[in-house]
């Protein structure tokens, strides 16, 4: 039967009747509630428990969660907004390691393109100290082990390397400009350690954190040749002297930068994360020097300095027409490839840095003033006594003699101090006037001024104004004492006479060649008329007498086939240590061919202590040797006509 949704009627079951109720009991039908037990039969009810209200607890939990959430939000805002830049920078620093790409230093060549200084491939050896920790290597003495392996290869102290490998940060420079052979040795050792570490778990590759950065190293192919001119490059890669210092900006170029990303705990370039700014190579510098003539000059002066047991010496070779310096040699020298073996006193270009009293080679300027002012001619008679009293001094010549009867030409040929004093005394009506006239010529010849080379450490010498000359200087300056010059100034004086009386400012650099290959010539030298062409030609003939005449002091400078003009010098030398006269400055200056001048050579030797010390005897041969080589190298033809000799003496 279908469910009608109504409850069926309860049936009554007969049973004993209770008072007040009909007999029989009800049997509950389906869905009916069970009958309640009588109270007497029900168990006693348990006492009821009332729970506290949960709302306070919920409020406290909610408050705590709210505070935590607020703290997170504040921290998030601080990280992402306030300190975003700082954390980004830290992340960038931890992710990337940057290196400088050293620019290749420009080369230095001679006038013919022969390399005098060049840069070759090298490597800077670097390391990441974070890769030497116990965590990275699984060993506690990683820096010590690595330093022990690297010290003999790099030639450095093991303790110093250990300290570097324990430094903070991710980059440390262990050694600069090592050869490719050194880096290959380190790479091979790293590879061997890595292979061993793979087969032996207890072994660590303690060199895994050592890397290299491509660099360059300065080399000087000719060793000591022209070292005084070239200078050197110091540990920081900057010019430390000479042309390297003077043209450091042009030679150095511009360094680049490269950034390496971290990958797997090692610094490696990544295609997407690395950036690079290429380095710009430096410019090449072309000098006026001729390497072969430089070699001849350096060889000649070195031999004579050693033979004379002298303090030092120098030779300058100059083109008389252009002012270009063909050689500038110093002895003793040094090897810029290895400064550790160099004497500190030799790390100079003394040709330009040494100021000294020139002696008789300066007499040519006095004679130039006398001739140009018209107060005498080469044939003017000059009576030269054995002694001459002037001011507070008694003057004499280098050799003791009876009264000489000399021409002005003879005064120069025999290098008479007394004769020079007498001749220059005619430049003015009074001695102070004569001093002013002579001073003006000395200045025009370049004394008391820089040569114009701009060379580091160059001295301009000492030439006081005439009103400051002492009583003795008024008479000693005409023959080259009481005034100081450098060797380049002395050579320039003779080049001025050889060039017809026009002084051409000396030059050492022809120009520079940039990375683009374009050559930029050096600024043209200044030219100054000092004396007339006629005076210069007369002086050249007088200087020939010094070399050719049998009574001249420079006969050892004769060169077969060439007419030679020159002058000897032997001056009292001021000892730099005491400031007093001790020893001599020996010198010889001249040019050839005398009739058509092409080359000037100047030689000076300081404090010869063994053998002869006269300039004509020890510098004359050096002059001859260097001049002969230069004339042949430049293919200067021999002189055609013999010299017309000027008289040296006269009959009283």
C-alpha positions as CSV (number, residue, x, y, z in Angstrom):
1,X,0.0,0.0,0.0
2,X,1.3,3.3,-0.8
3,X,2.5,5.6,2.0
4,X,-0.2,8.2,2.6
5,X,2.0,10.2,4.9
6,X,-0.2,9.6,8.0
7,X,1.0,7.8,11.1
8,X,-0.8,4.4,11.8
9,X,-2.9,4.3,14.9
10,X,-1.4,2.9,18.1
11,X,-2.6,-0.5,19.3
12,X,-3.5,-1.1,22.8
13,X,-2.0,-4.1,24.5
14,X,-4.0,-5.5,27.4
15,X,-2.3,-5.3,30.7
16,X,-2.9,-4.5,34.3
17,X,-4.6,-1.3,34.8
18,X,-3.1,1.5,36.8
19,X,-5.2,3.7,38.9
20,X,-6.8,6.4,36.9
21,X,-6.0,4.8,33.6
22,X,-7.7,2.2,31.5
23,X,-6.4,-1.3,31.4
24,X,-3.9,-2.4,28.7
25,X,-0.8,-0.6,27.4
26,X,0.1,1.1,24.4
27,X,2.6,-0.4,22.0
28,X,4.3,2.4,20.2
29,X,4.0,2.2,16.5
30,X,6.6,2.9,14.0
31,X,8.2,6.3,14.6
32,X,6.7,6.7,18.0
33,X,8.8,8.0,20.9
34,X,9.8,5.5,23.5
35,X,7.8,5.6,26.6
36,X,9.4,7.5,29.5
37,X,10.6,5.5,32.3
38,X,9.1,6.1,35.6
39,X,11.1,8.5,37.7
40,X,11.9,5.8,40.1
41,X,13.5,3.8,37.4
42,X,15.6,6.7,35.7
43,X,19.2,7.1,36.7
44,X,20.1,10.3,38.5
45,X,21.0,13.1,36.2
46,X,24.7,14.2,36.2
47,X,25.3,17.8,37.4
48,X,25.4,20.2,34.4
49,X,28.7,22.1,33.4
50,X,28.6,25.6,32.0
51,X,31.5,26.6,29.6
52,X,33.0,30.2,29.6
53,X,32.4,32.5,26.7
54,X,34.9,32.0,23.8
55,X,34.7,35.6,22.6
56,X,37.6,37.1,24.7
57,X,39.9,34.4,23.4
58,X,38.8,35.0,19.8
59,X,39.5,38.7,20.2
60,X,43.0,38.1,21.5
61,X,43.9,35.6,18.7
62,X,42.5,38.0,16.2
63,X,44.5,40.9,17.7
64,X,47.7,38.8,17.6
65,X,47.1,37.8,14.0
66,X,46.4,41.4,13.1
67,X,49.7,42.6,14.7
68,X,51.7,39.8,12.9
69,X,50.0,40.7,9.6
70,X,50.8,44.4,10.2
71,X,54.4,43.6,10.9
72,X,54.7,41.6,7.7
73,X,53.0,44.4,5.7
74,X,55.4,47.0,7.2
75,X,58.4,44.9,6.5
76,X,57.2,44.2,3.0
77,X,56.8,47.9,2.4
78,X,60.2,48.6,3.8
79,X,61.9,46.0,1.6
80,X,60.0,46.8,-1.6
81,X,59.6,50.5,-1.3
82,X,61.8,52.3,1.3
83,X,65.0,50.1,1.0
84,X,64.4,48.7,-2.4
85,X,67.5,50.3,-3.9
86,X,69.8,49.2,-1.1
87,X,68.7,45.6,-1.3
88,X,68.8,45.6,-5.1
89,X,72.4,46.9,-4.9
90,X,73.3,44.2,-2.4
91,X,71.7,41.6,-4.6
92,X,73.5,42.9,-7.6
93,X,76.8,43.0,-5.7
94,X,76.3,39.4,-4.6
95,X,75.4,38.3,-8.1
96,X,78.0,40.1,-10.2
97,X,81.7,40.6,-10.0
98,X,83.3,43.4,-12.1
99,X,86.8,43.7,-13.5
100,X,88.7,46.4,-15.3
101,X,89.9,45.7,-18.8
102,X,93.3,47.3,-19.0
103,X,93.9,49.2,-22.2
104,X,96.9,48.1,-24.3
105,X,99.6,50.7,-23.8
106,X,100.9,52.3,-27.0
107,X,104.3,51.6,-28.2
108,X,107.4,53.8,-28.5
109,X,109.5,53.6,-31.6
110,X,112.5,55.3,-33.1
111,X,112.3,57.5,-36.2
112,X,112.4,54.5,-38.5
113,X,109.6,52.6,-36.7
114,X,111.9,50.3,-34.7
115,X,110.3,49.3,-31.4
116,X,111.9,50.7,-28.3
117,X,109.0,50.0,-25.9
118,X,106.1,47.6,-26.5
119,X,103.3,45.8,-24.7
120,X,102.8,42.0,-24.8
121,X,100.0,39.7,-23.6
122,X,100.0,39.2,-19.9
123,X,97.5,38.1,-17.2
124,X,96.5,39.6,-13.8
125,X,96.1,36.6,-11.4
126,X,93.0,37.1,-9.3
127,X,90.9,35.1,-6.8
128,X,87.5,34.9,-5.1
129,X,88.1,34.6,-1.3
130,X,84.6,33.3,-0.8
131,X,85.6,30.1,-2.6
132,X,88.4,29.3,-0.2
133,X,86.3,28.9,2.9
134,X,85.7,25.6,4.7
135,X,82.1,25.7,3.4
136,X,83.3,25.9,-0.2
137,X,86.3,23.6,0.0
138,X,85.3,21.3,2.9
139,X,88.7,21.9,4.3
140,X,89.8,24.5,6.9
141,X,93.2,25.4,5.6
142,X,92.3,26.2,2.0
143,X,93.9,29.6,1.8
144,X,97.2,28.3,3.3
145,X,97.3,25.3,0.9
146,X,96.6,27.6,-2.1
147,X,99.2,30.1,-1.1
148,X,101.8,27.4,-0.7
149,X,101.2,26.3,-4.3
150,X,101.0,29.8,-5.8
151,X,104.0,31.4,-3.9
152,X,106.8,29.8,-6.0
153,X,104.9,30.3,-9.2
154,X,104.2,34.0,-8.7
155,X,107.4,34.7,-6.9
156,X,105.6,36.2,-3.8
157,X,105.7,35.6,-0.1
158,X,103.4,32.8,1.0
159,X,102.1,34.7,4.1
160,X,101.1,37.7,1.9
161,X,99.2,35.5,-0.5
162,X,97.5,33.7,2.5
163,X,96.3,37.1,3.8
164,X,94.9,38.1,0.5
165,X,93.0,34.8,0.1
166,X,91.4,35.3,3.5
167,X,90.2,38.8,2.7
168,X,86.6,39.8,2.6
169,X,84.7,40.2,-0.6
170,X,84.6,38.2,-3.8
171,X,87.7,39.7,-5.6
172,X,91.3,40.1,-4.8
173,X,94.3,40.8,-7.0
174,X,97.1,38.3,-6.3
175,X,99.6,39.4,-8.9
176,X,99.7,41.8,-11.9
177,X,101.0,41.3,-15.4
178,X,102.2,37.7,-15.3
179,X,103.4,36.1,-18.5
180,X,101.2,33.6,-20.3
181,X,103.6,30.8,-19.2
182,X,102.8,31.6,-15.6
183,X,99.1,31.5,-16.1
184,X,99.4,28.2,-18.0
185,X,101.3,26.7,-15.1
186,X,98.5,27.7,-12.7
187,X,95.9,26.4,-15.1
188,X,97.6,23.0,-15.4
189,X,97.9,22.8,-11.6
190,X,94.2,23.6,-11.2
191,X,93.3,20.9,-13.7
192,X,95.4,18.3,-12.0
193,X,93.9,19.2,-8.6
194,X,90.3,19.0,-10.1
195,X,91.0,15.6,-11.5
196,X,92.4,14.3,-8.2
197,X,89.4,15.7,-6.3
198,X,87.0,13.8,-8.5
199,X,88.7,10.4,-7.8
200,X,89.6,11.1,-4.2
201,X,86.6,12.6,-2.2
202,X,89.0,13.6,0.6
203,X,90.9,16.0,-1.7
204,X,89.8,19.5,-2.5
205,X,90.7,21.6,-5.5
206,X,92.2,24.5,-3.4
207,X,92.9,26.5,-6.6
208,X,89.3,26.4,-7.9
209,X,88.9,30.1,-6.8
210,X,91.9,31.3,-8.8
211,X,91.2,33.2,-12.0
212,X,92.9,35.4,-14.6
213,X,92.1,38.7,-16.3
214,X,93.7,39.4,-19.6
215,X,96.2,42.3,-19.4
216,X,99.5,43.4,-20.9
217,X,103.1,43.8,-19.8
218,X,105.6,46.5,-20.8
219,X,108.8,45.2,-22.4
220,X,111.9,47.0,-23.8
221,X,113.3,44.9,-26.6
222,X,116.7,46.6,-26.5
223,X,117.4,46.4,-22.8
224,X,119.4,49.4,-21.5
225,X,119.3,51.2,-24.9
226,X,117.8,54.6,-24.5
227,X,116.5,53.8,-21.1
228,X,117.1,57.3,-19.9
229,X,114.9,58.6,-22.6
230,X,112.2,56.0,-22.4
231,X,111.8,55.7,-18.6
232,X,109.7,52.8,-17.3
233,X,106.2,51.8,-16.3
234,X,105.6,51.3,-12.6
235,X,103.6,48.5,-10.8
236,X,100.3,50.5,-11.3
237,X,100.9,50.6,-15.0
238,X,101.7,54.3,-15.1
239,X,104.8,55.9,-16.6
240,X,107.5,56.3,-14.0
241,X,110.0,58.4,-15.9
242,X,111.1,59.7,-19.3
243,X,108.8,59.6,-22.3
244,X,106.6,56.9,-20.5
245,X,105.8,59.6,-17.9
246,X,105.7,62.6,-20.2
247,X,103.3,61.0,-22.6
248,X,101.5,58.7,-20.1
249,X,98.0,60.0,-21.0
250,X,98.5,59.4,-24.7
251,X,100.3,56.0,-24.2
252,X,97.9,54.6,-21.6
253,X,94.6,54.8,-23.6
254,X,91.4,54.2,-21.7
255,X,90.6,51.2,-19.6
256,X,87.4,49.2,-20.2
257,X,85.1,47.3,-17.9
258,X,83.5,43.9,-17.8
259,X,81.0,42.4,-15.4
260,X,80.8,38.7,-14.7
261,X,77.7,36.9,-13.3
262,X,77.9,34.3,-10.5
263,X,77.0,30.8,-11.7
264,X,77.3,27.8,-9.5
265,X,79.5,29.6,-7.0
266,X,82.0,30.6,-9.7
267,X,82.6,33.7,-11.7
268,X,81.9,33.0,-15.4
269,X,80.6,35.2,-18.2
270,X,76.9,34.7,-18.9
271,X,75.3,35.5,-22.2
272,X,72.4,37.4,-20.6
273,X,73.9,38.9,-17.5
274,X,77.4,40.2,-18.4
275,X,78.2,43.6,-19.8
276,X,81.4,44.9,-21.3
277,X,82.8,48.3,-22.2
278,X,85.8,47.7,-24.5
279,X,89.2,49.3,-23.7
280,X,90.6,51.9,-26.0
281,X,94.3,51.2,-26.9
282,X,96.8,53.9,-26.3
283,X,98.6,55.9,-29.0
284,X,102.0,55.0,-30.3
285,X,104.8,57.7,-29.8
286,X,107.4,58.1,-32.5
287,X,110.7,59.6,-31.3
288,X,113.3,61.4,-33.3
289,X,115.9,59.0,-32.1
290,X,117.8,56.7,-34.5
291,X,118.3,53.4,-32.7
292,X,121.6,52.6,-34.4
293,X,123.1,56.1,-33.7
294,X,121.8,55.8,-30.1
295,X,123.6,52.4,-29.8
296,X,126.9,53.9,-31.0
297,X,126.6,56.8,-28.6
298,X,125.7,54.7,-25.7
299,X,128.5,52.2,-26.4
300,X,131.1,54.9,-26.8
301,X,130.3,56.8,-23.6
302,X,129.9,53.6,-21.5
303,X,133.4,52.5,-22.5
304,X,135.0,55.8,-21.7
305,X,133.1,56.2,-18.3
306,X,134.3,52.8,-17.3
307,X,137.9,53.4,-18.4
308,X,138.0,56.8,-16.6
309,X,136.3,55.4,-13.5
310,X,134.0,58.4,-13.8
311,X,130.8,59.1,-11.9
312,X,128.8,59.4,-15.2
313,X,128.8,60.7,-18.7
314,X,126.4,61.6,-21.5
315,X,126.4,62.0,-25.3
316,X,123.9,64.0,-27.4
317,X,123.6,63.8,-31.2
318,X,121.5,66.4,-32.9
319,X,120.4,67.2,-36.5
320,X,121.7,70.8,-36.9
321,X,119.1,71.7,-39.5
322,X,115.9,70.4,-37.8
323,X,116.9,70.4,-34.1
324,X,115.8,66.7,-33.9
325,X,117.7,64.6,-31.3
326,X,119.2,61.6,-33.0
327,X,120.7,60.1,-29.8
328,X,120.8,60.9,-26.1
329,X,122.9,58.4,-24.2
330,X,123.7,58.2,-20.5
331,X,126.2,56.0,-18.6
332,X,125.7,54.2,-16.3
333,X,122.3,53.2,-17.4
334,X,119.6,50.7,-16.3
335,X,117.4,48.0,-17.8
336,X,113.8,49.1,-17.5
337,X,112.8,45.4,-17.9
338,X,114.1,44.7,-14.4
339,X,114.3,47.8,-12.1
340,X,115.1,45.6,-9.1
341,X,118.7,45.4,-10.3
342,X,119.0,49.1,-11.1
343,X,120.9,51.6,-9.0
344,X,118.6,54.4,-7.9
345,X,121.1,57.1,-9.1
346,X,121.0,55.7,-12.6
347,X,117.2,56.0,-13.0
348,X,117.6,59.5,-14.5
349,X,118.3,61.1,-17.8
350,X,121.3,63.1,-16.6
351,X,121.7,64.7,-20.0
352,X,118.8,66.9,-19.0
353,X,118.7,66.7,-15.3
354,X,122.4,67.4,-14.4
355,X,123.3,71.1,-14.0
356,X,127.0,71.7,-14.2
357,X,129.6,74.4,-15.1
358,X,130.5,73.8,-18.8
359,X,134.0,75.3,-18.9
360,X,135.7,76.2,-22.1
361,X,133.0,74.8,-24.5
362,X,131.0,78.0,-23.4
363,X,133.8,80.2,-24.8
364,X,132.1,80.0,-28.2
365,X,129.3,82.1,-26.9
366,X,131.7,84.8,-25.7
367,X,133.4,84.8,-29.1
368,X,130.0,85.0,-30.8
369,X,129.2,88.1,-28.8
370,X,132.6,89.7,-29.6
371,X,132.2,89.0,-33.3
372,X,128.6,90.0,-33.5
373,X,129.2,93.3,-31.7
374,X,132.1,94.1,-34.0
375,X,134.6,94.7,-31.3
376,X,137.1,92.2,-32.8
377,X,137.8,89.8,-35.7
378,X,139.4,86.4,-35.9
379,X,142.7,88.1,-36.7
380,X,142.6,90.7,-33.8
381,X,145.8,90.5,-31.8
382,X,145.5,89.6,-28.1
383,X,148.5,89.6,-25.8
384,X,148.0,86.9,-23.2
385,X,150.1,87.3,-20.1
386,X,151.0,84.4,-17.7
387,X,148.7,85.9,-15.0
388,X,145.9,88.4,-15.1
389,X,144.7,90.3,-12.0
390,X,141.0,91.2,-12.1
391,X,138.8,92.1,-9.2
392,X,139.8,90.1,-6.2
393,X,141.4,87.2,-8.1
394,X,144.5,86.3,-10.1
395,X,143.6,84.4,-13.2
396,X,145.7,81.9,-15.2
397,X,145.3,79.4,-18.0
398,X,145.1,75.6,-17.7
399,X,148.8,75.4,-18.6
400,X,151.6,77.6,-17.3
401,X,153.1,79.6,-20.2
402,X,155.2,82.7,-21.0
403,X,153.3,85.6,-22.6
404,X,151.3,84.4,-25.6
405,X,150.8,86.5,-28.7
406,X,147.6,85.2,-30.0
407,X,145.0,86.2,-32.5
408,X,141.3,86.0,-31.4
409,X,141.2,82.8,-33.4
410,X,144.2,81.6,-31.4
411,X,142.6,82.4,-28.1
412,X,139.8,80.0,-29.0
413,X,142.1,77.4,-30.5
414,X,144.4,77.3,-27.4
415,X,141.4,77.8,-25.1
416,X,142.9,80.7,-23.2
417,X,140.9,81.9,-20.2
418,X,142.9,85.1,-19.9
419,X,142.5,85.9,-23.6
420,X,138.7,85.3,-23.3
421,X,138.5,87.7,-20.4
422,X,140.4,90.4,-22.3
423,X,138.2,89.9,-25.4
424,X,134.8,90.1,-23.7
425,X,136.0,93.1,-21.7
426,X,135.7,95.1,-24.9
427,X,131.9,94.5,-25.1
428,X,131.2,97.7,-23.1
429,X,132.9,100.8,-21.9
430,X,132.8,99.4,-18.3
431,X,132.8,95.9,-16.9
432,X,129.1,96.1,-15.9
433,X,128.2,97.1,-19.4
434,X,130.2,94.2,-20.8
435,X,128.4,91.9,-18.5
436,X,125.0,93.0,-19.7
437,X,125.9,92.5,-23.3
438,X,127.4,89.0,-22.7
439,X,124.3,88.1,-20.6
440,X,122.0,89.0,-23.4
441,X,123.8,86.6,-25.8
442,X,123.9,83.8,-23.3
443,X,120.1,84.1,-22.9
444,X,119.6,84.0,-26.7
445,X,121.6,80.9,-26.9
446,X,119.2,79.3,-24.4
447,X,121.0,79.4,-21.1
448,X,118.9,79.8,-18.0
449,X,115.8,78.5,-19.8
450,X,114.2,75.1,-20.4
451,X,115.1,73.6,-23.7
452,X,111.5,73.2,-24.8
453,X,111.5,69.4,-24.6
454,X,109.2,69.3,-21.6
455,X,111.1,66.3,-20.3
456,X,110.4,65.2,-16.6
457,X,113.0,66.4,-14.2
458,X,114.8,68.7,-16.7
459,X,116.8,71.5,-15.3
460,X,117.1,74.9,-16.8
461,X,120.5,75.5,-15.3
462,X,121.7,78.6,-13.4
463,X,122.3,81.9,-15.0
464,X,122.0,84.9,-12.6
465,X,121.1,88.4,-13.9
466,X,124.3,90.4,-14.5
467,X,123.6,92.8,-11.6
468,X,123.9,89.7,-9.3
469,X,127.2,88.5,-10.6
470,X,129.9,88.4,-8.0
471,X,133.3,90.1,-8.6
472,X,134.8,86.8,-9.7
473,X,131.7,85.8,-11.8
474,X,132.2,88.9,-14.0
475,X,135.4,87.3,-15.2
476,X,134.7,83.5,-14.9
477,X,131.4,83.4,-16.7
478,X,133.0,84.4,-20.1
479,X,135.1,81.1,-20.0
480,X,132.3,78.9,-18.6
481,X,132.6,78.9,-14.8
482,X,130.0,80.5,-12.5
483,X,127.2,79.5,-14.8
484,X,125.4,76.1,-15.0
485,X,123.8,74.3,-17.9
486,X,122.7,70.9,-19.0
487,X,124.1,68.8,-21.8
488,X,121.2,69.5,-24.2
489,X,121.7,73.2,-23.8
490,X,125.4,72.8,-24.6
491,X,124.6,70.8,-27.7
492,X,122.0,73.4,-28.8
493,X,124.6,76.2,-28.7
494,X,126.8,74.4,-31.3
495,X,123.8,73.4,-33.4
496,X,122.8,77.1,-33.5
497,X,126.2,78.1,-34.9
498,X,126.1,75.2,-37.4
499,X,122.6,76.3,-38.5
500,X,123.8,79.7,-39.6
501,X,123.1,81.4,-36.3
502,X,119.4,80.3,-36.0
503,X,118.5,78.4,-32.9
504,X,116.0,75.6,-33.5
505,X,114.3,74.4,-30.4
506,X,115.3,70.8,-29.7
507,X,112.8,68.1,-30.4
508,X,112.6,64.5,-29.2
509,X,109.2,63.4,-30.4
510,X,108.2,63.4,-34.1
511,X,104.5,62.6,-33.4
512,X,101.9,60.1,-32.2
513,X,99.8,57.5,-34.0
514,X,96.3,56.8,-32.6
515,X,94.4,53.6,-32.4
516,X,92.7,54.6,-35.7
517,X,96.1,54.6,-37.4
518,X,96.2,58.4,-38.0
519,X,99.6,60.0,-37.4
520,X,99.6,63.4,-35.7
521,X,102.9,65.3,-36.1
522,X,104.4,67.1,-33.2
523,X,104.2,70.9,-33.0
524,X,106.9,72.6,-35.1
525,X,109.8,73.8,-33.0
526,X,110.4,77.5,-32.5
527,X,113.3,79.2,-34.3
528,X,115.2,82.2,-33.0
529,X,117.9,84.2,-34.7
530,X,120.9,84.5,-32.3
531,X,123.7,85.8,-34.4
532,X,124.1,86.6,-38.1
533,X,124.9,84.0,-40.7
534,X,128.2,85.8,-41.2
535,X,129.2,85.5,-37.6
536,X,128.1,81.9,-37.5
537,X,130.3,81.1,-40.5
538,X,133.3,82.8,-39.0
539,X,132.8,80.9,-35.7
540,X,132.7,77.7,-37.7
541,X,136.1,78.4,-39.2
542,X,137.5,79.4,-35.9
543,X,136.3,76.1,-34.4
544,X,138.0,74.2,-37.1
545,X,141.3,75.6,-35.8
546,X,140.7,73.9,-32.5
547,X,140.7,70.5,-34.3
548,X,143.0,70.9,-37.3
549,X,145.7,73.2,-36.1
550,X,148.6,71.4,-34.5
551,X,148.4,73.8,-31.6
552,X,144.7,73.2,-31.1
553,X,143.3,71.4,-28.0
554,X,140.9,69.1,-30.0
555,X,143.2,67.2,-32.4
556,X,141.9,63.8,-31.2
557,X,138.5,64.6,-32.8
558,X,139.8,64.7,-36.3
559,X,137.9,62.6,-38.8
560,X,139.6,61.7,-42.1
561,X,137.8,63.1,-45.1
562,X,135.6,65.5,-43.1
563,X,136.2,69.0,-41.9
564,X,135.4,69.1,-38.2
565,X,134.5,72.1,-36.0
566,X,134.8,71.6,-32.3
567,X,135.8,72.9,-28.9
568,X,137.2,71.2,-25.8
569,X,136.2,71.9,-22.2
570,X,137.8,71.1,-18.8
571,X,135.9,72.8,-15.9
572,X,136.2,72.7,-12.2
573,X,133.3,70.5,-10.9
574,X,131.1,71.2,-8.0
575,X,130.7,68.1,-5.8
576,X,127.0,67.6,-5.2
577,X,127.7,66.1,-1.8
578,X,129.8,68.9,-0.4
579,X,129.0,71.9,-2.6
580,X,132.7,72.5,-3.1
581,X,134.9,72.2,-6.1
582,X,136.3,68.6,-6.5
583,X,137.2,66.9,-9.7
584,X,136.5,68.0,-13.2
585,X,133.8,68.1,-15.9
586,X,135.5,67.0,-19.2
587,X,133.7,67.8,-22.4
588,X,133.9,68.2,-26.2
589,X,131.4,69.8,-28.5
590,X,131.3,70.2,-32.3
591,X,129.7,69.7,-35.6
592,X,130.5,68.2,-39.0
593,X,131.0,68.7,-41.9
594,X,132.2,72.2,-40.8
595,X,131.6,73.7,-44.3
596,X,128.1,72.2,-44.6
597,X,127.0,71.2,-41.1
598,X,124.7,68.3,-40.7
599,X,125.3,66.8,-37.3
600,X,126.2,68.1,-33.8
601,X,127.8,65.8,-31.2
602,X,128.3,66.8,-27.5
603,X,130.1,64.7,-24.9
604,X,130.6,65.3,-21.2
605,X,132.2,63.1,-18.5
606,X,131.8,63.9,-14.8
607,X,134.7,63.4,-12.3
608,X,137.1,61.1,-14.2
609,X,139.3,59.6,-11.5
610,X,141.7,57.4,-13.5
611,X,144.0,58.5,-16.3
612,X,143.6,61.9,-18.1
613,X,140.8,64.2,-17.3
614,X,141.2,66.9,-20.1
615,X,138.2,67.2,-22.3
616,X,140.1,67.0,-25.5
617,X,141.8,63.7,-24.4
618,X,138.9,61.7,-23.1
619,X,135.8,63.3,-24.8
620,X,137.5,64.0,-28.1
621,X,137.8,60.3,-29.0
622,X,134.2,59.7,-28.0
623,X,133.1,62.6,-30.3
624,X,135.1,61.1,-33.2
625,X,133.7,57.6,-32.7
626,X,130.1,58.8,-32.5
627,X,130.4,61.4,-35.3
628,X,132.0,58.9,-37.7
629,X,129.2,56.4,-37.1
630,X,126.5,59.1,-37.5
631,X,127.9,60.5,-40.8
632,X,128.1,57.0,-42.3
633,X,124.6,56.0,-41.0
634,X,123.1,59.2,-42.5
635,X,125.2,58.8,-45.6
636,X,126.7,62.3,-45.4
637,X,129.3,62.8,-48.2
638,X,132.9,63.7,-47.3
639,X,134.0,67.3,-47.5
640,X,135.2,68.4,-50.9
641,X,137.5,71.4,-50.2
642,X,140.1,71.6,-47.4
643,X,139.8,74.3,-44.8
644,X,141.5,77.7,-45.2
645,X,143.4,77.9,-41.9
646,X,143.2,81.1,-39.8
647,X,146.2,82.4,-38.0
648,X,146.6,81.4,-34.4
649,X,149.6,83.5,-33.3
650,X,151.2,86.7,-34.4
651,X,154.7,88.1,-34.1
652,X,155.0,91.0,-31.6
